[in-house]
């Protein structure tokens, strides 16, 4: 299991839900944090907590659905020596009970946030990781299947799966791992109040890839499989997969 003390970790979607819980968990590991949310005020309390613990932390506001804001975010990220990226942010535009009425905009918004933004972050930061020979990336996906009422969301996550796995062929000889994490259906703002799983149940599985000393690039980590494990146990299971 890797020691992330003093390493720089980016967490998108850090203002709420699993992203927020992940950031709080990372403080316990001694990592320095770059906290990305739609409005930086959403993470300033986490930032203050990290600084109180003697860590470095910064909050950045960014709407991941806006190209210019993503470009500005990336420009700022490139000023840091980033070791780990948790691309947690995502949107579910709506649940369309009238499947045939699904509009163009649902797909466009979903792909901007759920696919394009995280991949632009990957493309920007991986060259620097390759230069120093180390990096960990965890892109949050979804296990939704055969649910046409959420077509734009599931399609954007399927696309993220594909482009993440394809990156494997660019990684050879460096200590760089890239994973996908499926939190399961959790009671977050995105998942809604009727979901069977608490967001806390997904945290260890969602961040375990960041701590893995070895693993299979492109592997989907199903977080609920590790819900009853400690972080250390989850990491060990992933390393031995």
C-alpha positions as CSV (number, residue, x, y, z in Angstrom):
1,X,0.0,0.0,0.0
2,X,1.4,3.4,-1.0
3,X,2.1,6.2,1.4
4,X,0.5,9.3,0.0
5,X,1.9,11.6,2.7
6,X,2.9,14.9,1.1
7,X,1.8,13.8,-2.3
8,X,-0.6,16.1,-4.3
9,X,-4.0,14.6,-4.9
10,X,-6.7,16.2,-7.1
11,X,-10.3,15.4,-6.2
12,X,-13.0,16.7,-8.5
13,X,-16.6,16.8,-7.2
14,X,-15.1,17.4,-3.8
15,X,-17.9,19.6,-2.6
16,X,-20.4,16.9,-1.8
17,X,-21.2,13.2,-1.8
18,X,-18.5,10.6,-2.3
19,X,-16.0,13.2,-3.5
20,X,-16.3,15.1,-0.3
21,X,-16.0,11.9,1.8
22,X,-12.9,10.9,-0.2
23,X,-11.2,14.2,0.4
24,X,-11.8,13.9,4.1
25,X,-10.4,10.4,4.1
26,X,-7.3,11.6,2.2
27,X,-6.6,14.1,4.9
28,X,-6.1,11.1,7.3
29,X,-3.4,9.8,4.9
30,X,-1.4,13.1,5.0
31,X,-2.0,14.0,1.3
32,X,-2.0,17.5,0.0
33,X,-5.3,18.3,-1.7
34,X,-6.5,20.2,-4.7
35,X,-10.2,20.3,-4.2
36,X,-12.3,21.0,-7.3
37,X,-16.0,21.8,-7.1
38,X,-18.5,24.0,-9.0
39,X,-17.9,26.8,-6.5
40,X,-14.7,26.9,-4.4
41,X,-16.7,27.9,-1.3
42,X,-18.1,24.4,-1.3
43,X,-14.7,23.0,-0.2
44,X,-13.2,25.7,1.8
45,X,-14.1,24.0,5.1
46,X,-12.2,20.9,3.9
47,X,-9.3,23.1,2.9
48,X,-9.2,24.7,6.3
49,X,-9.3,21.2,8.0
50,X,-6.4,20.0,5.9
51,X,-4.3,23.1,6.7
52,X,-5.1,22.7,10.4
53,X,-3.6,19.2,10.1
54,X,-0.4,20.6,8.7
55,X,-1.2,19.8,5.0
56,X,-1.3,21.9,1.9
57,X,-4.7,22.4,0.3
58,X,-6.3,24.6,-2.3
59,X,-9.9,25.0,-3.4
60,X,-10.7,25.6,-7.1
61,X,-14.1,26.5,-8.6
62,X,-14.8,25.0,-12.0
63,X,-17.9,24.1,-13.9
64,X,-16.7,21.0,-15.7
65,X,-19.4,21.5,-18.4
66,X,-17.9,24.7,-19.6
67,X,-14.9,24.2,-21.9
68,X,-13.2,27.5,-21.0
69,X,-13.5,26.8,-17.3
70,X,-12.0,23.3,-17.7
71,X,-9.1,24.8,-19.7
72,X,-8.5,27.3,-16.9
73,X,-8.6,24.5,-14.4
74,X,-6.1,22.5,-16.3
75,X,-3.8,25.5,-16.6
76,X,-3.8,25.8,-12.8
77,X,-3.4,22.1,-12.2
78,X,-0.2,22.1,-14.4
79,X,1.4,24.4,-11.9
80,X,1.4,21.6,-9.3
81,X,3.4,18.4,-9.2
82,X,0.3,16.2,-9.1
83,X,0.7,12.5,-8.1
84,X,-2.9,11.3,-7.9
85,X,-6.2,12.2,-9.6
86,X,-9.6,11.2,-8.5
87,X,-12.0,12.2,-11.3
88,X,-15.1,11.9,-9.2
89,X,-17.3,14.7,-10.5
90,X,-20.3,13.7,-12.5
91,X,-23.8,14.7,-13.4
92,X,-27.0,12.9,-14.1
93,X,-29.1,15.4,-16.1
94,X,-32.5,13.8,-15.4
95,X,-34.5,10.6,-15.4
96,X,-36.5,10.6,-18.6
97,X,-39.6,8.5,-18.2
98,X,-40.5,9.5,-21.8
99,X,-37.5,7.9,-23.4
100,X,-38.4,9.1,-26.9
101,X,-38.4,12.6,-25.7
102,X,-34.8,12.6,-24.6
103,X,-33.3,15.8,-26.1
104,X,-29.9,16.5,-27.7
105,X,-28.9,18.7,-24.7
106,X,-29.1,15.7,-22.2
107,X,-26.3,13.9,-24.2
108,X,-24.3,17.0,-24.7
109,X,-24.3,18.0,-21.0
110,X,-23.6,14.5,-19.8
111,X,-20.7,14.0,-22.1
112,X,-19.1,17.3,-21.3
113,X,-19.0,16.6,-17.6
114,X,-18.8,12.8,-17.4
115,X,-16.5,12.0,-20.3
116,X,-14.7,15.0,-21.9
117,X,-13.7,16.9,-18.8
118,X,-12.1,14.0,-16.9
119,X,-10.3,12.9,-20.1
120,X,-8.9,16.4,-20.7
121,X,-7.6,16.3,-17.2
122,X,-6.0,12.9,-17.9
123,X,-4.5,14.0,-21.1
124,X,-3.0,17.1,-19.5
125,X,-1.5,15.4,-16.4
126,X,-0.4,12.0,-17.7
127,X,2.7,13.4,-19.6
128,X,4.0,14.9,-16.4
129,X,3.3,11.7,-14.6
130,X,5.2,9.8,-17.3
131,X,8.2,12.2,-17.0
132,X,8.6,11.4,-13.3
133,X,7.6,7.8,-13.7
134,X,4.7,7.8,-11.2
135,X,1.0,8.5,-11.1
136,X,-2.4,7.2,-10.1
137,X,-5.7,8.1,-11.7
138,X,-9.1,6.8,-10.7
139,X,-12.0,7.8,-13.0
140,X,-15.5,7.3,-11.5
141,X,-17.8,5.3,-13.7
142,X,-21.3,3.7,-13.2
143,X,-22.7,0.2,-13.3
144,X,-26.0,1.3,-14.7
145,X,-27.1,-1.1,-17.5
146,X,-30.3,-1.7,-19.5
147,X,-31.9,1.5,-18.2
148,X,-32.9,3.6,-21.2
149,X,-34.4,6.3,-19.0
150,X,-30.9,7.3,-18.1
151,X,-29.4,6.9,-21.5
152,X,-27.2,10.0,-21.7
153,X,-25.7,9.3,-18.3
154,X,-25.0,5.6,-18.9
155,X,-23.6,6.3,-22.4
156,X,-21.3,9.0,-21.1
157,X,-20.0,6.7,-18.4
158,X,-19.6,3.8,-20.9
159,X,-17.5,6.2,-23.1
160,X,-15.4,7.1,-20.1
161,X,-14.8,3.3,-19.5
162,X,-13.7,2.9,-23.1
163,X,-11.2,5.8,-23.3
164,X,-9.8,5.1,-19.9
165,X,-9.1,1.5,-20.8
166,X,-7.6,2.5,-24.1
167,X,-5.0,4.6,-22.2
168,X,-3.4,1.3,-21.1
169,X,-1.4,1.1,-24.3
170,X,0.3,4.4,-23.6
171,X,1.6,3.2,-20.2
172,X,4.6,1.0,-20.1
173,X,7.7,0.9,-17.9
174,X,6.4,3.6,-15.5
175,X,4.8,3.2,-12.1
176,X,1.5,4.6,-13.4
177,X,-1.8,3.0,-12.9
178,X,-5.3,4.1,-14.1
179,X,-8.4,2.6,-12.7
180,X,-12.2,3.0,-13.0
181,X,-14.3,3.0,-9.8
182,X,-18.0,2.1,-9.7
183,X,-19.5,3.4,-6.4
184,X,-22.7,1.4,-6.8
185,X,-26.1,3.1,-6.3
186,X,-25.6,5.4,-3.4
187,X,-27.8,7.9,-1.5
188,X,-26.1,11.0,-2.9
189,X,-27.5,14.0,-4.6
190,X,-26.9,12.2,-7.8
191,X,-28.2,8.8,-6.7
192,X,-31.2,10.0,-4.8
193,X,-32.7,9.1,-1.5
194,X,-34.0,5.6,-2.5
195,X,-30.6,4.2,-3.3
196,X,-29.7,1.1,-1.2
197,X,-26.1,2.1,-0.3
198,X,-24.8,4.9,1.8
199,X,-22.0,7.0,0.3
200,X,-19.8,6.0,3.2
201,X,-19.9,2.4,2.0
202,X,-18.3,3.3,-1.3
203,X,-15.4,5.5,-0.2
204,X,-12.7,2.9,0.5
205,X,-13.4,1.2,-2.8
206,X,-13.4,4.5,-4.7
207,X,-10.1,5.7,-3.3
208,X,-8.3,2.3,-3.0
209,X,-6.8,2.6,-6.5
210,X,-4.9,5.7,-5.4
211,X,-3.1,3.7,-2.8
212,X,-2.4,0.6,-4.8
213,X,1.3,-0.3,-5.3
214,X,0.3,-2.5,-8.2
215,X,-2.7,-3.4,-10.2
216,X,-4.3,-4.0,-13.6
217,X,-4.6,-0.8,-15.8
218,X,-8.2,-0.2,-16.8
219,X,-9.6,-2.4,-14.0
220,X,-13.1,-1.5,-12.8
221,X,-13.1,-1.4,-9.0
222,X,-16.7,-2.2,-7.8
223,X,-16.7,-0.3,-4.6
224,X,-19.5,-2.2,-3.0
225,X,-17.4,-5.3,-3.1
226,X,-15.1,-3.6,-0.6
227,X,-17.8,-2.0,1.6
228,X,-17.1,-4.1,4.6
229,X,-13.3,-3.8,4.3
230,X,-10.9,-1.3,5.8
231,X,-9.0,0.8,3.3
232,X,-5.9,-1.3,3.8
233,X,-7.9,-4.5,3.1
234,X,-9.5,-3.0,0.0
235,X,-6.1,-1.9,-1.3
236,X,-4.6,-5.3,-0.7
237,X,-7.5,-7.0,-2.5
238,X,-7.0,-4.7,-5.5
239,X,-3.2,-5.3,-5.6
240,X,-3.8,-9.0,-5.6
241,X,-6.5,-9.0,-8.3
